[in-house]
Amino acid sequence: MRGFIDEEALRVMKSAAWIMNIARGGIIDENALIRVLKERSIGGAALHVFSQEPVSETSELWRLPNVLITPHAAGSSPRDVERCLNIFKENLGRYLKGKPLINAVDKRAGY
């Protein structure tokens, strides 16, 4: 849902409100967000994802004092490799037996 949170939605927020995006980058219209942040129509934004990953070094978001940018690494943990290997092994066994795979991408649903 690109641009689901558009300028109209941002402008109805309270002036002290902060918007946080840890979902999908494109869900917020970034150009509209930059406008309302520069105008101080909202208090600020905490952003973990962006329309384009990685966010451009030239993006105005980097220079705005009311923006907090966090690295897109919240999903990592010390056990990532172990978990990935376990899922791979499980899926390999399922594939060889003709069974449905776990964590399969549903392209029609978009995830």
C-alpha positions in Angstrom: 0.0 0.0 0.0 2.3 2.7 -1.2 1.4 6.1 0.1 -1.3 4.8 2.5 -0.3 7.5 5.0 -0.5 10.5 2.8 -0.2 14.2 3.4 -3.9 14.5 4.5 -3.4 11.7 7.1 -0.2 13.4 8.3 -1.8 16.8 8.6 -4.6 15.5 10.9 -2.0 14.4 13.5 -1.5 16.5 16.5 1.5 18.9 16.4 3.3 17.0 19.2 2.7 13.6 17.6 5.5 11.4 16.3 5.0 8.9 13.5 7.0 5.7 13.7 7.4 3.4 10.7 8.7 -0.1 11.3 6.4 -1.7 8.7 7.1 -1.1 5.1 8.9 2.0 3.7 6.4 2.8 1.0 3.5 3.0 3.4 4.3 6.6 4.2 4.4 9.2 1.4 8.0 10.4 2.1 7.7 13.7 0.2 4.6 14.6 2.2 6.3 13.5 5.4 9.3 15.7 4.7 7.0 18.7 4.1 5.1 18.3 7.3 8.3 17.7 9.3 9.9 20.8 7.9 6.8 22.8 8.7 6.7 21.3 12.2 3.1 20.2 11.6 4.0 17.1 13.6 6.5 16.6 16.3 8.7 14.2 14.4 9.3 10.8 12.8 11.2 7.6 13.9 12.0 5.7 10.7 13.3 2.1 10.4 12.3 1.6 6.7 12.1 3.8 3.6 10.6 3.8 0.2 14.0 3.1 -1.2 16.4 0.9 0.8 18.9 2.0 1.8 17.7 5.5 2.2 19.7 7.9 0.0 22.6 9.8 1.6 21.2 12.9 0.0 17.7 12.4 1.5 16.5 15.4 3.5 15.4 13.1 6.2 19.0 12.8 7.4 19.2 16.6 8.0 15.9 17.1 9.8 16.4 17.5 13.6 13.0 16.0 14.3 13.8 12.7 12.6 15.3 9.6 14.2 16.6 7.0 11.7 17.4 3.5 12.9 19.3 0.8 11.0 17.2 -1.7 9.2 18.5 -4.6 11.4 15.9 -5.1 14.0 15.2 -8.6 12.8 18.7 -9.9 13.4 19.8 -11.8 16.4 22.7 -14.0 17.4 20.7 -17.1 16.4 19.8 -16.0 12.9 22.1 -18.4 11.1 21.0 -21.3 13.3 17.3 -20.6 12.6 17.8 -20.1 8.9 19.6 -23.5 8.7 16.9 -25.2 10.6 14.2 -23.9 8.3 16.3 -24.8 5.3 16.8 -28.4 6.5 13.1 -28.7 7.3 12.1 -27.4 3.9 14.6 -29.6 2.1 13.1 -32.6 3.8 9.6 -31.4 2.9 10.6 -30.7 -0.7 12.1 -34.2 -1.1 8.8 -35.7 0.2 6.6 -33.5 -1.9 5.1 -31.7 1.1 4.3 -28.0 1.3 7.1 -25.8 2.4 7.0 -23.7 5.6 7.5 -19.9 5.3 6.7 -20.0 1.6 6.2 -16.6 -0.1 2.6 -16.0 -1.3 3.2 -13.8 -4.4 -0.5 -13.2 -4.8 -0.8 -11.9 -1.3 2.3 -9.8 -1.7 4.4 -11.4 1.1 
